Every structure is written in C-alpha cells, then in structure tokens.
C-alpha cells in the first residue's frame, strides 16, 4: 500500500509508493520493445560508409534508461494508440536523444570520455565520425516519423515532425545547449537555470509525453495536461541528474561526475544546495503526479514515475 508523505514546503500533498514494481517492469518492457524497433530502423553496417553505421549503432545500443520511450508508450496507452505506432515514435525520440548525447560529449562541447559506462562515441571512433553519426541519428528520427508506418494520416505525421523539430531546435534543446555553454561566463539565478533546463532537457520530455496524444488526435486539453506533467517531470529529472553529478560516482552513473562544478555552471543544486534541491525535486514529483488526475488509474505508471526518479542512482 502507498504511504502518505507530508510535504513540508506548502499545501501540496501526495502519495508516494513504497515500491515501484510496475514502473520497473514497464521500463524493462519498454526498453526491450523500443530496442527491437531501433534494430529494424537503424541501418546495418554496409558499403564504403559502414563506419558511420557502426558508430550510430554503438551510440544507440550503449544501454540507457530509455526514459523518453517509456513516456511515449505510456502516454499513447492513455488513448488506446496501437503499440506499433507508439513504438515508432518512441524509437524516433530515442534516436534524436542519442544524437544529442553524442554531440554533447564532443571536445567542443562538454568534452566527456565516458557515457553509459563506456567510452563516448568520439573516443571509440573519432571526432568526425561522431559528428556524422549524430547527424545521421537526428535525420533518422524524422525519417521514422514521416513514414506511413508511423501513422496513415499525413497530417498526424506532419504534426509529429513539426513538434519534434521545435522541441529539438533553436527554441528548445539546441537553444538550451547554447545557453548552457554560456553558463560558465554568466551568474545565472534560479529562474534562469529553470528556463535553461526547460529548453535543454524539458523540451524533449514534453514531446515524449505529447507525442502519444498527437498519434491519437487527442483533445487539446489532454495534450496540455501532458505537457504540464512533462514540464515538472523534465525539471525534476534535471535536478536528480545534477544531484548525481555532485553526490554520485562514475561507477553509479556511467559517466564523469563533478563536471558542472569544475566548469563553473550554475544548477539548482549549486543555488539551492543539496538539501534544498532534494526538497524541490520532491515538490516537482508531487506536482507532476497531480497533473494526471484527469486520466484516473490509466496513468498509474506515469504517476509513480516522478517518485521513482527521486531515488535514482544513474
């Protein structure tokens, strides 16, 4: 049975599950299923350009939580979307997310040597191949979304392409990355950090949650509720990620830790402190769960997922 949690930072109250069996099982199933689709849509190494194919597959099949596909599949399930259509959207967002990691790790960006417990793509191959592999994964995402197998309606496919382009583009993830690169030279306050993180990290989470609703042609009010959930969820995810960068280890996270402090970047952890950031993460988890009331028990996994993030170690 869930246990009631008294949240001391205001009037918000929620129920935090003691166990996450459903989330864990659903995460495992989602990862397995989306990787099956990724295996189909990713090119097999062939031809004189086989090296870029190898680098694409190296980056995609390096493991990972497959959190964005999990959100796509669960949000699509709210509206009875056919699983094979939702899985193609899930594969597209995972391909695009992987491209962002490959480029984020480059020497000209964060200059990381470790990702998901093994050498980053530019280390395992070379910098130019990593750039091309990332470019190829980005364009593959739109190739998958625009294919009739994703949805028979060209209008629905165009909506998916348009929304993902905006989420990943200059006003979303790319814009957030640009701001992040300037962060070491600018004394960001908490609202500026939130704005940065909602662009860099949150925009793709918003697409992941709304994508399933787009596939279903869902009501605008349902789509807005899922975007609201995703905004809280994305910021919560980033706070827990930044906490791991401070208190975690490379063995736990599978990547280099402590880099934000070394680079002088402002995060909500650096502004609020570890305890303050944890309290804010709990507030966001409760707020995200509250956004799903309209979906009743159909959204149970989505409702539990923010609390699951609070205890993440990787």
C-alpha positions as CSV (number, residue, x, y, z in Angstrom):
1,X,0.0,0.0,0.0
2,X,1.2,3.6,-0.7
3,X,2.3,5.6,2.3
4,X,1.2,9.2,2.7
5,X,4.0,11.8,2.5
6,X,3.7,15.1,4.3
7,X,5.4,17.7,2.1
8,X,6.5,20.5,4.3
9,X,7.1,23.1,1.6
10,X,3.5,24.1,1.2
11,X,0.0,22.6,0.9
12,X,0.8,20.1,-1.8
13,X,0.3,16.5,-0.6
14,X,0.6,13.3,-2.5
15,X,1.0,9.6,-2.1
16,X,4.5,8.2,-2.6
17,X,4.6,4.4,-3.4
18,X,6.8,2.3,-1.2
19,X,7.7,0.0,-4.1
20,X,7.9,0.6,-7.9
21,X,7.3,-2.9,-9.3
22,X,5.1,-1.6,-12.0
23,X,7.4,1.1,-13.1
24,X,10.4,-1.3,-13.1
25,X,8.5,-3.9,-15.1
26,X,7.1,-1.4,-17.6
27,X,10.6,0.2,-18.0
28,X,12.1,-3.1,-18.8
29,X,9.4,-4.0,-21.3
30,X,9.6,-0.5,-23.0
31,X,13.3,-0.8,-23.3
32,X,13.1,-4.2,-24.9
33,X,10.4,-3.3,-27.3
34,X,11.8,0.0,-28.5
35,X,15.2,-1.6,-29.0
36,X,13.6,-4.1,-31.2
37,X,12.2,-1.3,-33.4
38,X,15.6,0.5,-33.3
39,X,17.2,-2.6,-34.5
40,X,14.9,-2.5,-37.5
41,X,15.1,1.2,-38.4
42,X,18.9,1.6,-37.8
43,X,21.0,0.8,-40.9
44,X,23.1,-2.3,-40.8
45,X,26.8,-1.6,-41.5
46,X,27.3,-1.8,-45.2
47,X,29.0,-0.1,-48.1
48,X,32.0,2.3,-48.1
49,X,30.2,4.4,-45.4
50,X,29.8,1.5,-43.0
51,X,31.8,3.2,-40.3
52,X,29.0,5.8,-39.7
53,X,26.5,2.9,-39.4
54,X,28.7,1.2,-36.8
55,X,29.0,4.5,-34.8
56,X,25.3,5.0,-34.9
57,X,24.6,1.6,-33.5
58,X,27.4,1.9,-31.0
59,X,25.8,5.0,-29.5
60,X,22.2,3.8,-29.6
61,X,22.8,0.3,-28.2
62,X,25.1,1.5,-25.4
63,X,22.3,0.9,-22.9
64,X,20.5,3.7,-21.1
65,X,17.2,4.1,-19.3
66,X,15.0,4.6,-22.4
67,X,13.0,7.0,-20.3
68,X,11.7,9.0,-23.2
69,X,10.3,5.9,-25.0
70,X,8.7,4.9,-21.7
71,X,6.9,8.2,-21.6
72,X,5.8,7.9,-25.2
73,X,4.4,4.4,-24.7
74,X,2.5,5.2,-21.5
75,X,1.1,8.5,-22.8
76,X,0.0,6.7,-26.0
77,X,-1.6,4.0,-23.9
78,X,-3.9,6.5,-22.3
79,X,-5.7,7.0,-25.6
80,X,-5.6,3.4,-26.9
81,X,-2.9,4.1,-29.6
82,X,-1.8,1.0,-31.5
83,X,1.5,-0.1,-29.9
84,X,3.4,-0.4,-33.1
85,X,2.7,3.2,-33.9
86,X,3.8,4.4,-30.5
87,X,6.9,2.3,-30.7
88,X,8.0,4.1,-33.9
89,X,7.6,7.5,-32.2
90,X,9.5,6.1,-29.2
91,X,12.3,4.9,-31.5
92,X,12.4,8.3,-33.2
93,X,12.8,10.2,-29.9
94,X,15.4,7.8,-28.7
95,X,17.4,8.2,-31.9
96,X,17.3,12.0,-31.6
97,X,18.1,11.9,-27.9
98,X,21.1,9.7,-28.6
99,X,22.3,12.2,-31.3
100,X,22.2,14.9,-28.6
101,X,24.4,12.9,-26.3
102,X,26.9,12.1,-28.9
103,X,27.3,15.8,-29.8
104,X,27.1,16.9,-26.1
105,X,30.1,14.7,-25.4
106,X,32.3,16.2,-28.1
107,X,35.5,18.0,-27.2
108,X,34.0,21.3,-28.4
109,X,31.0,20.8,-26.0
110,X,31.4,19.0,-22.7
111,X,34.4,17.0,-23.7
112,X,33.4,13.8,-22.0
113,X,35.2,10.5,-22.3
114,X,32.6,8.3,-20.6
115,X,29.0,7.7,-21.4
116,X,26.8,4.9,-20.1
117,X,29.8,3.2,-18.6
118,X,31.9,3.0,-21.7
119,X,34.0,5.3,-24.0
120,X,32.0,8.0,-25.7
121,X,31.4,7.8,-29.4
122,X,34.2,10.2,-30.4
123,X,36.6,8.3,-28.2
124,X,35.6,4.9,-29.6
125,X,35.7,6.1,-33.2
126,X,36.9,9.6,-33.9
127,X,35.5,13.1,-33.6
128,X,34.5,13.5,-37.2
129,X,32.7,10.1,-37.2
130,X,30.9,11.0,-34.0
131,X,29.6,14.3,-35.6
132,X,28.4,12.4,-38.7
133,X,26.8,9.6,-36.6
134,X,24.9,12.2,-34.5
135,X,23.8,14.0,-37.7
136,X,22.6,10.7,-39.1
137,X,20.6,9.8,-35.9
138,X,19.0,13.2,-36.0
139,X,17.8,12.9,-39.5
140,X,16.8,9.2,-39.0
141,X,14.3,10.4,-36.3
142,X,12.4,12.5,-38.8
143,X,12.6,9.7,-41.5
144,X,10.9,7.4,-39.0
145,X,8.2,9.9,-38.0
146,X,7.4,10.8,-41.6
147,X,7.0,7.2,-42.7
148,X,3.4,6.0,-43.3
149,X,4.0,3.1,-40.9
150,X,4.1,5.6,-38.1
151,X,0.5,6.8,-38.9
152,X,-1.6,6.6,-42.1
153,X,-2.6,10.3,-41.7
154,X,-0.1,12.7,-43.3
155,X,-1.5,15.4,-41.1
156,X,-0.6,13.4,-37.9
157,X,2.8,12.7,-39.3
158,X,3.4,16.4,-40.1
159,X,2.3,17.3,-36.6
160,X,4.8,14.8,-35.1
161,X,7.6,16.1,-37.3
162,X,6.8,19.8,-36.5
163,X,6.6,19.3,-32.8
164,X,9.8,17.3,-32.6
165,X,11.6,19.8,-34.7
166,X,10.5,22.6,-32.4
167,X,11.4,20.7,-29.3
168,X,14.9,19.8,-30.6
169,X,15.6,23.2,-32.4
170,X,16.8,26.7,-31.6
171,X,13.9,27.4,-29.1
172,X,14.3,24.0,-27.5
173,X,17.1,21.6,-26.9
174,X,19.6,23.4,-29.2
175,X,18.8,26.8,-27.7
176,X,19.2,25.3,-24.2
177,X,22.6,23.9,-25.1
178,X,23.7,27.3,-26.4
179,X,22.7,28.9,-23.1
180,X,24.4,26.1,-21.2
181,X,27.6,26.8,-22.9
182,X,27.4,30.4,-21.8
183,X,26.5,29.5,-18.3
184,X,30.1,29.4,-17.0
185,X,30.5,33.1,-18.0
186,X,27.2,34.3,-16.6
187,X,26.0,34.4,-13.0
188,X,22.6,32.6,-13.5
189,X,19.9,32.9,-10.9
190,X,17.3,30.1,-10.2
191,X,14.7,31.3,-12.8
192,X,17.4,31.5,-15.5
193,X,18.5,28.0,-14.6
194,X,14.9,26.7,-14.8
195,X,14.5,28.4,-18.2
196,X,17.7,26.8,-19.5
197,X,16.8,23.4,-18.3
198,X,13.3,23.5,-19.6
199,X,14.8,24.2,-23.0
200,X,17.8,21.8,-23.0
201,X,16.2,18.9,-21.2
202,X,12.5,19.6,-20.8
203,X,11.5,20.2,-24.4
204,X,12.2,16.6,-25.4
205,X,10.3,15.3,-22.4
206,X,7.3,17.5,-23.5
207,X,7.4,15.9,-27.0
208,X,7.7,12.4,-25.5
209,X,4.5,13.0,-23.5
210,X,2.6,14.8,-26.1
211,X,3.6,12.5,-29.0
212,X,1.3,9.7,-27.9
213,X,-1.6,12.2,-27.7
214,X,-0.8,13.5,-31.2
215,X,-0.9,10.0,-32.6
216,X,-4.4,9.6,-31.1
217,X,-5.7,13.0,-32.2
218,X,-6.4,13.7,-28.5
219,X,-8.2,16.8,-27.2
220,X,-6.2,19.9,-26.8
221,X,-6.9,19.8,-23.0
222,X,-5.5,16.3,-22.7
223,X,-2.4,17.4,-24.6
224,X,-1.9,20.4,-22.4
225,X,-2.2,18.3,-19.2
226,X,0.5,16.0,-20.5
227,X,2.7,19.0,-21.4
228,X,2.2,20.4,-17.9
229,X,3.2,17.0,-16.4
230,X,6.3,16.9,-18.7
231,X,7.4,20.3,-17.6
232,X,7.5,19.3,-14.0
233,X,9.0,15.9,-14.9
234,X,11.8,17.3,-17.0
235,X,12.9,19.8,-14.4
236,X,12.7,17.0,-11.7
237,X,14.9,14.8,-14.0
238,X,17.5,17.5,-14.4
239,X,17.7,18.2,-10.7
240,X,18.2,14.5,-9.9
241,X,20.8,14.4,-12.7
242,X,22.6,17.4,-11.2
243,X,22.4,15.8,-7.7
244,X,24.1,12.7,-9.0
245,X,26.8,14.9,-10.5
246,X,27.5,16.2,-7.0
247,X,27.0,13.2,-4.8
248,X,27.2,10.2,-7.2
249,X,30.1,8.3,-8.6
250,X,31.2,7.4,-12.1
251,X,30.5,3.7,-11.3
252,X,26.9,4.6,-10.4
253,X,26.2,7.0,-13.2
254,X,28.3,5.5,-16.0
255,X,29.6,9.0,-16.8
256,X,32.0,11.6,-15.5
257,X,30.8,13.3,-12.3
258,X,31.7,16.7,-10.8
259,X,32.0,18.4,-14.2
260,X,29.4,21.1,-13.6
261,X,31.3,22.4,-10.6
262,X,34.6,22.2,-12.4
263,X,33.1,24.1,-15.4
264,X,31.5,26.7,-13.1
265,X,28.0,26.0,-14.3
266,X,25.0,27.1,-12.2
267,X,22.4,24.4,-11.4
268,X,19.6,24.3,-9.0
269,X,21.8,22.2,-6.8
270,X,24.5,24.9,-6.7
271,X,21.9,27.5,-6.0
272,X,19.7,25.7,-3.5
273,X,22.2,23.3,-2.0
274,X,21.8,19.5,-1.9
275,X,19.0,19.5,0.7
276,X,17.2,22.4,-1.0
277,X,17.4,20.7,-4.4
278,X,16.1,17.5,-3.0
279,X,13.1,19.3,-1.5
280,X,12.4,21.0,-4.8
281,X,12.6,17.6,-6.5
282,X,10.0,16.2,-4.1
283,X,7.8,19.2,-4.8
284,X,8.0,18.7,-8.5
285,X,7.3,15.0,-8.2
286,X,4.1,15.8,-6.3
287,X,3.1,18.5,-8.8
288,X,3.7,16.3,-11.8
289,X,1.6,13.5,-10.4
290,X,-1.2,15.9,-9.7
291,X,-1.3,16.9,-13.3
292,X,-2.6,13.4,-14.3
293,X,-5.9,13.4,-12.3
294,X,-8.0,13.6,-15.4
295,X,-6.6,10.2,-16.6
296,X,-7.6,8.3,-13.4
297,X,-5.9,4.9,-12.9
298,X,-4.9,4.6,-16.5
299,X,-1.9,6.9,-15.7
300,X,-0.7,5.0,-12.6
301,X,2.8,4.2,-14.1
302,X,3.2,7.9,-15.2
303,X,2.0,9.0,-11.7
304,X,4.6,6.8,-10.0
305,X,7.5,7.6,-12.3
306,X,8.4,11.0,-10.9
307,X,8.8,9.5,-7.4
308,X,10.9,6.7,-8.9
309,X,13.3,9.4,-10.2
310,X,13.8,10.7,-6.7
311,X,15.7,7.5,-5.8
312,X,17.7,7.1,-9.0
313,X,21.3,6.3,-8.8
314,X,22.2,6.5,-12.5
